[in-house]
Amino acid sequence: MIFEQGLDFLAQLDLTGFLTVFWFWALFDLPRYVLDIVPITATAIFSAFARRFSRDFNRPGYKGPVSIVLAGHNEARVLRQSVIGLRDQTHKDIQIIVVSDGSTDGMERVAQGLLKEGLIDVALSTPLRAGKSAAVNLGIRFCDHPVIVNMDIDTSLDRDAIEMLIRPFADPKVGGVAGNIGVRNVDESLLTRLQAIEYLESIALGRRFTSMANILPIVSGGYGAFRKSALTQVGDMSVGPGEDADVTDKLRRAGWEVRFAHRSWALTDAPVNLDGFVRQRLRWDRDILRLRLRKFGNNLNPFSRRFSLANALEILNILIFEVVLTFAVLTYLAWIFIGYGELAPILLAMVTSFYLVEDIVEYMMVCILYPERNPGRLWPYIVGASIFRGYVMPAIRFVALVDDMMFRSSYRDSYVPQRVLNQATRF
């Protein structure tokens, strides 16, 4: 009976009524979807024709020497495997610097052994843990080459990943390049499969769009590259948390361009259980307001001498689609259930179907653009991924944002010792 009433209600809606009922989807989700898909589709079609008919389309990229910083805490178990993988890269002109950040698991001994074998070029260690930023900054001091790759030690790369990552540095305006990141342990649990779909949609497609629009917000600390002179200009990495987004914004403010190398693939392990996932996303999402408003909010000031439309759009993109959207979705859910009572489940199912159609089209684009990643095998999980992305992730982000607004929780991070955070400038 209620189902029939819901269908009758939907059938009677005109355009105005439809937009009134589904205002959240029309204001937030549909624009995000259109902004992602239309430019990427147009660019993909243009690229296909350009490669076929123009010999000059594939311009030469940077092929010079590269320094790679592997900084970590207690990474003895995976350090050798990571170094051997780097030595097997198609780009051979590399210098590898390993920094053991106060490790207690024998990482320093492993690094010294790799140094004696000639597999790495510099082995550094600190007696006390200082955090990823400080360890990377120490490694940068020993980098001899103009391009620096910063990556997590437990990240694995395609054999041509470094070659693809550094190509944009042929353009002297480029100060940072983000690599593409996928999930390595896809088949470990249902949750890792859902995250694998999320990574393909939000990173492979999402960052491809923001790079095209010149509003790429982050060069991930897990895998990315920088021009050494650009890092030096902006004072290297700031004390975390959120050091990767922080340094990206500093580069943009200094006038450097940031690009996305979508053909340079790295793989990382995603959280296997919900508890680990929630803790990870709370940590990531707590930094949004601190970085985008408290530290770099001046990017929105058109009267600032450093004002840049691209930088302002980058901040607005984050604030609208990660902050405003998060509060709007929860407001919308409450509005639906309070205002429409028994019809609310029908309306919610309708909104969920909108999400699903968008995700299906987005994932079709993933399958067309990245067939080598074998994304097709995850099609059975697309419904779950759509629901997870549409409702679970905004709920987690809401908790993170409120927690930071009320308790400034972004200034506390287990990945950075508190004594180090205490010395950091507060924003």
C-alpha positions in Angstrom: 0.0 0.0 0.0 2.7 2.5 1.0 4.8 1.4 -2.0 1.8 2.2 -4.3 1.3 5.5 -2.6 4.9 6.4 -3.1 4.8 5.5 -6.8 1.6 7.7 -7.2 3.3 10.6 -5.4 6.3 10.4 -7.7 4.1 10.1 -10.8 2.4 13.3 -9.9 5.5 15.4 -9.6 6.2 18.1 -12.2 9.7 19.4 -12.7 9.4 22.0 -9.9 8.0 19.4 -7.5 10.8 16.9 -8.5 13.5 19.5 -7.8 11.8 20.4 -4.5 11.7 16.8 -3.3 15.2 15.9 -4.6 16.9 19.2 -4.1 20.0 17.6 -2.5 20.7 15.4 -5.5 20.0 18.3 -7.9 22.2 20.8 -6.1 25.2 18.7 -5.1 25.4 15.2 -6.5 24.3 15.8 -10.1 26.8 18.8 -10.6 29.6 16.7 -9.1 28.8 13.9 -11.5 28.5 16.1 -14.6 31.8 17.9 -13.7 33.6 14.6 -13.5 32.2 12.7 -16.4 31.7 15.2 -19.2 35.2 16.7 -19.3 36.9 13.3 -18.9 34.8 11.8 -21.7 35.5 14.6 -24.0 39.2 14.5 -23.2 39.4 10.7 -23.7 37.7 11.0 -27.1 40.0 13.8 -28.2 43.1 12.0 -26.9 42.2 8.8 -28.9 41.8 10.8 -32.1 44.9 12.9 -31.4 47.1 9.8 -30.8 45.8 8.3 -34.0 46.3 11.3 -36.3 49.0 13.4 -34.7 52.6 12.3 -34.4 53.3 15.3 -32.1 50.6 14.5 -29.5 52.9 12.5 -27.2 55.3 15.2 -26.2 58.6 14.1 -24.7 58.6 14.0 -20.9 61.3 14.4 -18.3 63.8 11.6 -18.4 66.5 12.9 -16.1 67.8 11.6 -12.8 65.4 11.1 -9.8 65.9 10.9 -6.1 63.5 8.6 -4.2 63.0 9.1 -0.4 61.7 6.1 1.5 61.0 7.4 5.0 59.2 5.3 7.6 58.9 4.0 11.1 59.3 0.2 11.8 59.3 -0.8 8.1 62.0 -3.5 8.3 59.7 -6.2 7.1 58.9 -4.6 3.7 62.0 -2.3 3.1 64.0 -4.8 1.1 61.1 -5.7 -1.2 60.4 -2.0 -1.8 64.0 -1.3 -2.8 64.2 -4.3 -5.1 61.0 -3.1 -6.8 62.5 0.3 -7.3 65.7 -1.1 -8.8 63.5 -3.0 -11.3 61.8 0.1 -12.6 62.1 1.0 -16.3 63.6 4.4 -15.3 67.1 3.4 -14.1 68.7 6.8 -13.2 67.6 6.9 -9.6 69.1 7.6 -6.2 67.4 5.9 -3.2 67.5 7.5 0.2 66.2 5.5 3.2 65.3 7.2 6.4 64.5 5.2 9.5 62.4 7.4 11.7 63.1 6.2 15.2 62.4 2.6 14.3 62.7 -0.1 16.9 62.3 -3.2 14.7 65.7 -3.3 13.1 64.9 -1.1 10.1 68.2 0.7 10.5 70.1 -2.6 10.2 68.2 -3.6 7.1 68.9 -0.2 5.5 72.7 -0.5 6.3 72.7 -4.0 4.7 71.0 -2.6 1.5 73.6 0.2 1.5 76.5 -2.3 1.7 74.9 -4.3 -1.2 74.8 -1.2 -3.3 71.0 -1.3 -3.6 70.4 2.1 -1.9 72.6 5.2 -1.9 72.0 6.8 1.5 70.9 5.2 4.8 69.8 7.6 7.5 68.3 7.0 11.0 67.1 9.0 13.9 67.2 7.9 17.6 63.7 9.3 18.2 60.6 9.2 16.1 59.7 12.6 14.7 57.0 11.8 12.2 56.8 11.3 8.4 57.3 15.0 7.5 60.5 15.4 9.5 61.9 12.1 8.2 61.1 13.1 4.6 62.7 16.6 5.1 65.8 14.9 6.4 65.9 12.7 3.3 65.5 15.7 1.0 68.7 17.2 2.4 70.6 14.3 0.8 68.8 14.3 -2.6 71.2 15.0 -5.4 68.7 15.3 -8.3 66.2 17.9 -9.4 63.1 15.7 -9.1 62.2 13.9 -5.8 59.8 11.0 -5.4 58.2 10.6 -2.0 56.4 7.3 -1.3 55.4 5.0 1.5 57.7 2.1 1.9 54.9 -0.5 1.8 53.6 0.9 -1.5 54.2 -1.2 -4.6 54.6 0.2 -8.1 54.1 -0.9 -11.7 57.4 -1.3 -13.5 57.0 1.9 -15.5 55.4 3.9 -12.6 58.4 6.2 -12.0 58.9 6.8 -15.7 55.2 7.8 -16.0 55.2 9.9 -12.8 58.1 12.2 -13.7 57.1 12.9 -17.3 55.3 16.2 -16.5 58.5 17.7 -15.1 59.5 18.5 -18.6 57.3 21.5 -18.1 59.3 24.0 -15.9 56.0 25.3 -14.4 55.3 21.9 -12.8 56.2 21.7 -9.1 54.4 18.5 -8.1 52.9 15.4 -9.7 50.4 13.0 -8.0 50.5 9.4 -9.0 47.5 7.1 -9.4 46.8 4.8 -6.4 44.8 1.6 -6.3 44.0 -1.0 -3.7 46.4 -4.0 -3.6 44.5 -6.3 -1.2 41.2 -6.1 -3.2 40.1 -9.6 -2.5 40.8 -9.6 1.3 37.3 -8.6 2.3 34.0 -7.1 1.1 35.2 -3.7 2.5 38.4 -3.8 0.5 36.4 -4.5 -2.7 34.2 -1.5 -1.9 37.3 0.7 -1.3 38.9 -0.6 -4.6 35.8 0.8 -6.5 36.0 4.0 -4.5 39.7 4.5 -5.3 39.1 4.0 -9.0 36.2 6.5 -9.1 37.6 9.1 -6.7 41.3 9.0 -7.6 41.6 7.6 -11.1 38.6 9.7 -12.4 38.2 12.4 -9.7 41.8 13.5 -9.6 42.0 13.3 -13.4 39.3 15.9 -13.6 40.7 18.2 -10.9 44.1 18.0 -12.7 42.5 18.9 -16.0 40.8 21.9 -14.3 44.0 22.9 -12.6 42.5 22.4 -9.1 44.2 19.2 -8.0 44.1 19.4 -4.2 46.7 16.9 -3.2 49.9 15.1 -4.1 49.5 12.0 -1.9 52.2 11.3 0.7 51.8 7.7 -0.3 53.1 8.3 -3.8 54.0 11.5 -5.5 56.9 13.6 -6.9 58.1 17.1 -6.5 60.6 19.5 -8.1 63.3 19.9 -5.5 63.6 23.6 -6.1 59.9 24.0 -5.6 60.0 22.1 -2.3 62.9 24.3 -1.1 61.1 27.4 -2.0 58.0 26.6 0.1 60.0 25.2 3.1 59.6 21.5 2.5 57.0 19.4 4.4 55.2 21.0 7.3 54.6 19.0 10.4 51.6 16.8 10.0 48.9 15.7 10.0 47.8 16.4 6.5 51.3 17.2 5.3 50.7 16.1 1.8 47.7 18.4 1.2 49.6 21.1 3.1 52.6 21.0 0.8 50.4 20.8 -2.3 48.6 24.0 -1.2 52.0 25.7 -0.5 53.2 24.9 -4.0 50.0 26.2 -5.6 50.2 29.5 -3.6 53.9 29.9 -4.7 52.7 29.7 -8.3 53.7 26.1 -9.2 51.4 23.9 -11.2 50.4 20.5 -9.8 49.5 17.6 -12.2 48.1 14.1 -12.0 50.0 11.2 -13.8 47.0 8.9 -14.3 49.1 6.3 -16.0 51.6 6.0 -13.1 50.1 3.3 -10.8 51.0 2.5 -7.2 49.1 0.0 -5.1 48.5 0.1 -1.3 46.7 -2.0 1.2 43.3 -0.7 2.3 41.8 -1.4 5.8 40.3 -4.8 5.9 37.7 -4.2 8.7 35.3 -1.4 9.4 37.1 -0.3 12.6 40.4 0.3 10.7 38.5 2.0 7.9 36.7 4.4 10.2 39.9 5.3 12.1 41.7 6.0 8.8 39.0 8.2 7.3 38.5 10.1 10.6 42.2 10.9 10.5 42.1 12.0 6.8 38.9 14.0 7.1 39.8 15.9 10.3 42.3 17.9 8.4 39.9 19.4 5.9 38.8 22.5 7.9 42.2 23.1 9.4 44.0 23.2 6.1 41.4 24.7 3.8 40.0 27.4 6.0 42.3 28.1 9.0 45.6 27.9 7.1 44.8 28.5 3.5 41.5 30.3 3.8 43.2 33.5 2.4 43.1 31.8 -1.0 39.4 32.8 -1.1 40.3 36.5 -0.6 40.2 38.3 -4.0 42.0 41.3 -2.6 45.0 39.2 -1.5 48.2 39.9 -3.6 48.5 36.1 -3.9 45.0 35.6 -5.0 44.5 33.0 -7.8 41.2 32.0 -9.3 42.5 28.4 -9.6 43.5 28.2 -6.0 40.2 29.7 -4.9 38.3 27.1 -7.0 40.4 24.4 -5.5 39.4 25.4 -2.0 35.8 25.9 -2.9 35.7 22.4 -4.6 36.8 20.9 -1.3 34.5 23.0 0.9 31.4 22.4 -1.3 31.8 18.7 -2.1 33.3 17.5 1.2 32.1 19.9 3.9 28.8 21.5 2.7 27.7 18.3 1.0 28.4 16.3 4.1 26.2 18.4 6.3 23.6 18.7 3.5 23.2 15.0 3.0 22.4 14.4 6.7 20.1 17.5 6.7 18.3 16.0 3.7 17.9 12.6 5.3 16.3 14.2 8.4 14.1 16.5 6.2 12.9 13.5 4.2 11.9 11.4 7.2 10.4 14.4 9.1 8.6 15.9 6.2 7.3 12.8 4.3 6.8 10.2 7.0 5.8 6.9 5.5 6.8 8.0 2.0 10.4 8.6 3.2 11.8 5.1 2.4 10.4 5.3 -1.1 12.0 8.7 -1.7 15.3 7.5 -0.2 15.2 4.5 -2.5 14.7 6.9 -5.4 17.7 9.0 -4.4 19.8 5.9 -4.0 18.8 4.8 -7.5 20.1 8.1 -8.8 23.4 7.5 -7.0 23.6 4.0 -8.5 23.0 5.2 -12.1 25.8 7.8 -11.7 28.1 5.2 -10.2 27.4 2.7 -13.0 28.2 5.3 -15.6 31.4 6.4 -13.8 32.5 2.8 -13.4 31.9 2.2 -17.1 34.3 5.1 -17.7 36.8 3.4 -15.4 36.5 0.1 -17.3 37.0 1.9 -20.7 39.9 4.1 -19.6 41.8 1.6 -17.4 41.1 -2.0 -18.7 44.6 -3.0 -17.7 43.5 -2.8 -14.0 40.8 -5.4 -14.6 38.0 -3.3 -13.0 35.3 -5.4 -14.5 35.6 -8.1 -11.9 34.2 -5.7 -9.3 30.9 -5.1 -11.1 29.0 -7.4 -8.6 29.8 -5.0 -5.8 28.8 -1.7 -7.5 25.5 -1.5 -5.6 27.2 -1.8 -2.3 29.9 0.6 -3.2 27.3 3.2 -4.3 25.4 2.9 -1.0 28.7 2.9 1.0 29.9 6.0 -0.8 26.6 7.8 -0.6 25.7 7.3 3.0 28.5 5.6 5.2 31.4 7.8 4.1 29.5 11.2 4.6 28.5 10.0 8.1 32.1 9.3 9.0 33.2 12.6 7.5 30.5 14.4 9.5 31.9 13.0 12.8 35.4 14.0 11.8 34.4 17.6 10.9 32.3 18.1 14.1 35.1 16.6 16.2 37.6 19.0 14.7 35.3 22.0 15.0 34.6 21.3 18.7 37.9 19.8 19.9 40.5 20.8 17.3 41.2 17.1 17.0 43.2 17.6 13.8 46.1 18.8 16.0 46.4 15.3 17.5 47.7 12.6 15.3 49.2 9.2 16.4 51.3 9.3 13.2 53.2 12.4 14.6 54.6 12.4 18.1 52.8 14.9 20.4 56.1 16.6 21.3 56.6 17.4 17.6 53.0 18.6 17.2 53.5 20.9 20.2 56.2 22.7 18.3 54.2 23.2 15.2 52.5 26.5 14.3 48.8 26.4 15.1 46.3 27.5 12.5 
